[in-house]
Amino acid sequence: MRRLIQTAAATAAAMGLALGPVTAAHAGPVEQREWWFDSWGIRTDVWPQSKGAGVTVAVVDTGVNASLPDLKDAVVPGKAFNASGQPTGDDATRDQDPNEGHGTAMASLIASRGTHTGFYGIAPEAKILPIHEPGLSPDATSAVIRYAADQGAKVINFSQGSSAAVYPNHCPPKMVQALKYAEKKNVVVVAAAGNSGDYNNDAEIPGSCPGVLAVGAVDHQGKPWEHTQRQDYVTVAAPGAGVGGMGKTGHVYNNGEGTSQATALTSGAVALLRSKYPQMTARRTVQVLTNTAKDFGAPGKDDQLGYGVISIPRALKNSVSQNAPNPVYARLDKAADQPTGGKGQAAPATKSDGGDSGGSNAPLVIGGIVVVVVLIGVGLFVVVRRRKPSGAGGGPYGSGPFPNGPQPMNQPGTPPSFGGHTGGQPLPPQGGQQFQAPPQGRPNPNLAPPQSGPGMAPPAPQGRPNPNLAPPPE
């Protein structure tokens, strides 16, 4: 019965994978707000090889504001779906997030052109296919995966998640079939691992599904972000703390936290890799990213950062053996040999071997239903009271802009190297030694007020170069 309460409550509560606590653009110069540029050597090691041209990234989220100067040349018309997986007629080029604009922020991390704000995505020549899906029902998620694949997307980004507790093998069979379709259409599917690793740590769809590259979050010190999920389906990690983005109004937030951001940056990395190697398959792309990851956190593969933080410069060398492990697709291949449990619906978790006795169990069934309903209500109340801070909104995209209240101001300092050569701390020794956190606490300068004028950042201090404000090299 205890398991029933946990399962029912987990099913009803969608996980927050959102643009986390955010703040004004002026709290730090652009090269500090985009510290991952140095860690990956984006300008020096990556952009001379690839900027994502020729690759479309489907962003399944709240929609994307295509009218912003930084995104208008990146966004192509997409589609909105309802919970039943039916199109609504909207082209998803408006961000319907009532808060900052989660979908727009994720798209900006991938492909912002930087033309107005100076905030660049890591793949600034990629295209964004916006898809609005208000939730993560098996019908809707399966429909959007198939739609994005049919539209020619080479990567699908899910910066969101929902509890997978009630599904066999933590994935609805209908979604498994859609992921098999995506693999046949040569599409990489990337999803957030989850943001509740330090409390309920639920497995979450679509990240928990076979054939999905599930992404954990690391901070600017090379340490696992405190809330990142602890699950064996986590394959890689990317920057997810101290990572902001451009909201739907065009304002640039210089700080945020979540596996949402890590997922968007990983999708951008996929775009960079597939742009340089247009014939590279989805399987090969994931194999290369997995086997070139830098080992941070616990030694070897772990449940927070998977095989490590993706290293874009190393991945672009494409030097991984064709026989290297590819756990994401090994799981999908294994799922291909398993029954689906009917017409795409979840198979029963258990099956009775007893025959029909001919008697009526209606009173017992009705009584059991009443008990279950009451227990679910109590369980949900407890979970909501535990998970939801005062004044925060729920839903699959997060719990409001400041779920933990204002945090102390702190600059990131020198970030670790994830394979770039433009500075940063040296890699930790093999074995996963972690960097020490700064004494001021984690970076989260929520006390800074917004600057007048959306997305404007001050010049770098003391004449320091501000490379991310300049256009990408030709």
Buried (B, 14 or more C-beta within 10 A) or exposed (E): EEEEBBBBBBBBBBBBBBBBBBBBBBBBBBBBBBBBBBBBBBBBBBBEBBBBBBBBBBBBBBBBBBEBBBBBBBBBEBBBBBEEBEEEEBBBBBBBBEBBBBBBBBBBBBBBBBBBBBBBBBBBBBBBBBBBBBBBBBBBBBBBBBBBBEBBBBBBBBBBBBBBBEBBBBBBBBBBBBBBBBBEBBBBBBBBBBBBBEEBBBBBBBBBBBBBBBBBBBBBBBBBBBBBBBBEBBBBBBBBBBBBBBBBEBBBBBBBBBBBBBBBBBBBBBBBBBBBBEEBBBBBBBBBBBBBBBBBBBEEBBBBBBBBBBBBBBBBEBEBEEEEBBBBBEBBBEBBEEEBBEEBEBBEEEEEEEEEEEEEEEEEEEEEEEEBEEBBEEBBEEBEEEBBEEEBBBBBBBBBBBBBEEBEBBBBBBBBBBBBEBEBBEBBEEEBEBBEEBEEEBBBBBEBEBBEEBBBBEEBEEEEEBBBBEEBEE
